[in-house]
């Protein structure tokens, strides 16, 4: 089956070499389950010889019910001077008890001499007998040829000899690694072709992104005959990361016509990317190919109009094929067409298009920007359409920031609001004015609207604008991202005063949550408010 | 000169199509200056026919003193039914008064029929006479063949006919655009080769990153004969962005051996990437190839030891060649070279290099970043070197932000400082807490240091950082740009509290001005202070 490409995911091992990426054992188990559902063939779980967390993962992983993927443990060839039976790292690989074992060896003489400090011949022996020892004890052994392309450039013959040693030992996959990530696609193609002529065992590719070419290098290798592809979700990995499977898989499946995870599972791609980024506590890059929020976002009015008529005009693939969706950005570059398209996207009825457009223009002229604040946009439409009761009214707020001598500075906020007939006066302190204000507002509202208790700030951005109205005071635009643990939404506030701008974004955040939950405003009459206490 | 590759930067035009990217006219002028210093050949400043901000930019850009780059205005072919003289968009291009004009036309019959709704023949006429009209009025006309590769796949002959029409009109560059970003490198190579055989005019390439292949596609085109490359700093652009010049340039220069901006200017790459991201108020992706913080970061152990012995073992290029640096994660032991280079650049004598390095590391660990705040860096060096009298000491400050009913919100600050033996208590109101604090501080200091009267804030940026120390409170980094009417300087402050972070940046701003003016601190004795009143 020449057309079938195996996916070997190393998010849990090479991915964790990325700066600021740390997974707990529970995180790893959760990700492994998701990878299996996505349809990858192999899940590299860790390096049992290198840390206790990975040992624990492999212990727990035995009880995972995976439908398709096989778990692999990763390690190095035995140390010189030790037999495999004596080498603790090789023994840790065996103890991991995985059906698949992957070991890497040295291809590049520079490394053999500078890092291992053994002779080229000894390196070949070391590869062959490490692979043989493991082949006799695991279902499948995969051999990762570290620095293959650098080694090949330096000494083509020796580089291929190291692969032959692994084949002689019984390796069932030979993986060509661009460890330093600096190779060019043409180099990958040429070297892979030469190897494919000389090695009978199925070949694999493992690329790093130091030249921003990892995806291209991976595709180049596949075109040159490789059938096993290694990479990570979202391209996580050391330095600039590994080949990003979220781009490699759809390119293989949709562009090169390979059988990878299948069209149906491909629809889970964006969700997988998004959940893995959540677990890694990193935001998924908005501009990420295929899976990013902006990947199918159209800003220019001309583009929007064309896409509405025929998506192929500005979309290279249908967004749904990777579980993504088209978005229309509302910005000053666009007009009525974008607004209508945006409303359709968000399932909002625009019964007074003209009024919304007018309000949008007024606010954008005042410095608002709804592109990155869809929740505020939905509220805007809702306010224009429905002249319903507000959830609450502000009577006043006050924030005090104080720095006294060498003490830590602190902020304190008081908020007075009216909810129905109630007047609520609340106070809170915080590590900054916005934090204090946010906490005081939530404290005041929570007893009327308990679902707000789960809401918290996850991001806060500030931008100083040149005032579009006069040369005097600068305007400040605040973008806030909130979360209730399940979904996230972004709101915007603009004012010459940063605290006021933050307040407006906070109010939008609260109102959006209540609107989405379908909560009714507490009415003006106390009796009525008492009769229908905070639903949800 | 076959080996010379021209760089055409479109950060200011196509880059602003990226989600959440907005540049003011002042931002654009600053970026244009930086691009010129980096050594690009062309700077596409905007689309004068599409919005008033771009018109303003071109007006101001005429007085920019650029050493190398030529400014280009971007627009479309004339509308059907209008002559070029009647078409307001073509006339806006002329009015922009740039030496270079770039216009795009349709290559793909799907677009000709669905978007323009004219016959294929009429499209050819429209391209030819638009190009001719502009060629007679500008020094150089560049023709962007929109959707070239899609058009070529659909109808090779017609696609090339559109290029011929542009050549007949007098275009001096023919740029093949992968507008939807979905092409593969092999497709780009094949199509470019065919075009290169048939078109005599120098060819260019313009790629989008929807398949995470924009850099590879650009290199493929260059290998196939293209000599003009378009892209954006940090790959900003619509959807998944444009070809990232921060990866394209070093790949061309260091890997393919082309003459691009030259080895020396290449050393400014990281700084340019970083400053453009600051202006865009987006953080530079840590894993970005070549220029990211993690691009040469090694996570402990074997890699670090090997790299210390021989950098080639785990680094595809020397980090300094792109102005980046090696980082050893966990215990950062490097950076000395950068510090020395930076001090040299700023003409600072480093007589206690080790002490400065230590302080720098402590502050960077706490979230400070001096790349965009050179004034704070100079102060840091100065503080380590000279244990001189401070200009003043803070006793306490307090800021109150109040919003009462429908009144405009206001902020009031009080600042108590000690200057020599004086204790000064001042108050001021402002349209925000930082403005109030800034005014109160200046009011308190001005009678001791009158030169501060001319100093005012010109920009203020805030970024929320993940705390490097714990998971609890987020840190806030504030960057302030100040001016005294003659020069501008940037300072930084970090704290969990935004007001405190702003205060620190304000204090640095004041101290920097006084240091630069050579003002002596008011001494501890009142008599002495009275004897030498505020020099300047």
Contacts between the chains, C-beta under 8 A, distances in Angstrom:
chain1	res1	chain2	res2	distance
A	17	B	299	5.5
A	18	B	287	6.9
A	18	B	294	7.4
A	19	B	286	6.0
A	19	B	287	7.4
A	19	B	293	7.5
A	19	B	294	4.4
A	19	B	297	5.6
A	19	B	299	7.4
A	19	B	329	6.3
A	20	B	286	7.4
A	20	B	466	7.9
A	110	B	310	7.1
A	110	B	312	6.8
A	110	B	313	6.7
A	111	B	306	7.6
A	111	B	313	6.2
A	114	B	306	6.8
A	114	B	309	5.9
A	114	B	310	5.4
A	114	B	313	6.4
A	115	B	302	7.4
A	115	B	306	5.2
A	115	B	313	6.6
A	179	B	314	7.4
A	180	B	314	6.0
A	180	B	315	6.6
A	180	B	316	4.4
A	181	B	316	5.9
A	182	B	255	7.4
A	182	B	316	2.5
A	182	B	317	6.7
A	184	B	219	6.8
A	184	B	251	7.4
A	184	B	255	5.8
A	184	B	256	7.6
A	185	B	185	5.8
A	185	B	216	5.6
A	185	B	219	7.4
A	185	B	220	7.3
A	186	B	223	6.9
A	209	B	287	7.5
A	209	B	289	6.1
A	210	B	289	5.7
A	210	B	290	7.7
A	210	B	295	6.9
A	210	B	316	5.0
A	211	B	215	7.4
A	211	B	247	6.6
A	211	B	251	5.6
A	211	B	255	7.0
A	211	B	289	5.9
A	211	B	290	7.9
A	211	B	316	6.8
A	212	B	215	4.4
A	212	B	244	6.2
A	212	B	247	3.8
A	212	B	251	7.8
A	212	B	289	4.0
A	212	B	290	7.8
A	213	B	215	6.1
A	213	B	216	5.3
A	213	B	219	7.7
A	213	B	251	7.6
A	215	B	211	7.4
A	215	B	212	4.4
A	215	B	213	6.1
A	215	B	216	7.5
A	216	B	185	5.6
A	216	B	213	5.4
A	216	B	215	7.5
A	216	B	216	3.1
A	216	B	217	7.9
A	217	B	216	8.0
A	219	B	184	6.8
A	219	B	185	7.4
A	219	B	213	7.7
A	220	B	185	7.3
A	223	B	186	6.9
A	235	B	287	7.5
A	238	B	297	7.9
A	238	B	298	7.8
A	238	B	299	6.2
A	238	B	303	7.9
A	239	B	287	7.2
A	239	B	294	5.6
A	239	B	295	5.8
A	239	B	296	6.7
A	239	B	297	6.1
A	239	B	298	7.7
A	240	B	287	5.0
A	240	B	288	7.0
A	240	B	289	4.8
A	240	B	292	6.5
A	240	B	294	6.9
A	240	B	295	5.5
A	241	B	287	5.0
A	244	B	212	6.2
A	247	B	211	6.6
A	247	B	212	3.8
A	247	B	213	8.0
A	251	B	184	7.4
A	251	B	211	5.6
A	251	B	212	7.8
A	251	B	213	7.5
A	255	B	182	7.4
A	255	B	184	5.8
A	255	B	211	7.0
A	256	B	184	7.6
A	285	B	285	7.0
A	286	B	19	6.0
A	286	B	20	7.4
A	287	B	18	6.9
A	287	B	19	7.4
A	287	B	209	7.5
A	287	B	235	7.5
A	287	B	239	7.2
A	287	B	240	5.0
A	287	B	241	5.0
A	288	B	240	7.0
A	289	B	209	6.1
A	289	B	210	5.7
A	289	B	211	5.9
A	289	B	212	4.0
A	289	B	240	4.8
A	290	B	210	7.7
A	290	B	211	7.9
A	290	B	212	7.8
A	292	B	240	6.5
A	293	B	19	7.5
A	294	B	18	7.3
A	294	B	19	4.3
A	294	B	239	5.6
A	294	B	240	6.9
A	295	B	210	6.9
A	295	B	239	5.7
A	295	B	240	5.5
A	296	B	239	6.7
A	297	B	19	5.5
A	297	B	238	7.8
A	297	B	239	6.0
A	298	B	238	7.5
A	298	B	239	7.7
A	299	B	17	5.3
A	299	B	19	7.0
A	299	B	238	6.0
A	300	B	17	6.3
A	300	B	238	7.4
A	302	B	115	7.7
A	303	B	238	7.6
A	306	B	111	7.5
A	306	B	114	6.9
A	306	B	115	5.1
A	309	B	114	5.9
A	309	B	115	7.8
A	310	B	110	7.1
A	310	B	114	5.3
A	312	B	110	6.8
A	313	B	110	6.7
A	313	B	111	6.2
A	313	B	114	6.4
A	313	B	115	6.6
A	314	B	179	7.3
A	314	B	180	6.0
A	315	B	180	6.6
A	316	B	180	4.4
A	316	B	181	5.9
A	316	B	182	2.6
A	316	B	210	5.0
A	316	B	211	6.9
A	317	B	182	6.6
A	329	B	19	6.1
A	332	B	51	7.3
A	333	B	17	7.9
A	333	B	50	6.9
A	333	B	51	6.7
A	369	B	22	7.0
A	371	B	19	6.2
A	371	B	20	6.2
A	372	B	19	7.0
A	372	B	20	4.7
A	394	B	403	7.0
A	395	B	405	6.9
A	396	B	402	7.2
A	396	B	403	5.9
A	396	B	404	4.6
A	396	B	405	6.5
A	397	B	401	7.9
A	397	B	402	7.5
A	397	B	403	5.0
A	398	B	400	6.4
A	398	B	401	6.9
A	398	B	402	4.8
A	398	B	403	7.5
A	399	B	399	7.9
A	399	B	400	7.1
A	399	B	401	4.4
A	399	B	402	7.9
A	399	B	433	7.9
A	400	B	398	6.4
A	400	B	399	7.1
A	400	B	400	5.2
A	401	B	397	8.0
A	401	B	398	6.9
A	401	B	399	4.4
A	401	B	433	6.5
A	401	B	497	6.8
A	401	B	499	4.1
A	401	B	500	7.6
A	402	B	396	7.4
A	402	B	397	7.5
A	402	B	398	4.8
A	402	B	399	7.9
A	403	B	394	7.1
A	403	B	396	6.0
A	403	B	397	5.0
A	403	B	398	7.5
A	403	B	499	7.9
A	403	B	500	6.2
A	403	B	503	6.9
A	404	B	396	4.6
A	405	B	395	6.9
A	405	B	396	6.5
A	409	B	495	7.0
A	409	B	497	4.9
A	409	B	499	6.8
A	409	B	500	4.2
A	409	B	503	8.0
A	410	B	497	7.5
A	411	B	497	6.3
A	411	B	499	7.0
A	431	B	473	4.9
A	431	B	496	4.3
A	431	B	497	5.6
A	432	B	476	6.7
A	432	B	496	6.4
A	432	B	497	4.3
A	432	B	498	4.7
A	432	B	499	6.8
A	432	B	500	8.0
A	433	B	399	8.0
A	433	B	401	6.6
A	433	B	433	6.7
A	433	B	497	7.7
A	433	B	498	6.5
A	433	B	499	6.1
A	434	B	498	6.9
A	459	B	464	6.4
A	460	B	464	5.0
A	460	B	474	7.9
A	461	B	281	7.0
A	461	B	462	7.4
A	461	B	463	7.5
A	461	B	464	7.1
A	462	B	461	7.3
A	462	B	462	3.7
A	463	B	281	5.4
A	463	B	461	7.4
A	464	B	459	6.1
A	464	B	460	4.7
A	464	B	461	6.8
A	465	B	24	7.6
A	466	B	24	5.4
A	466	B	26	7.2
A	473	B	431	4.8
A	473	B	435	7.8
A	474	B	460	7.5
A	476	B	432	6.6
A	476	B	460	8.0
A	495	B	409	7.1
A	495	B	432	8.0
A	496	B	431	4.2
A	496	B	432	6.3
A	497	B	401	6.8
A	497	B	409	4.9
A	497	B	410	7.5
A	497	B	411	6.3
A	497	B	431	5.6
A	497	B	432	4.2
A	497	B	433	7.6
A	498	B	432	4.8
A	498	B	433	6.5
A	498	B	434	6.8
A	498	B	498	7.7
A	499	B	401	4.1
A	499	B	403	7.9
A	499	B	409	6.9
A	499	B	411	7.1
A	499	B	432	6.8
A	499	B	433	6.1
A	500	B	401	7.6
A	500	B	403	6.2
A	500	B	409	4.2
A	500	B	432	7.8
A	503	B	403	7.0
A	503	B	409	8.0
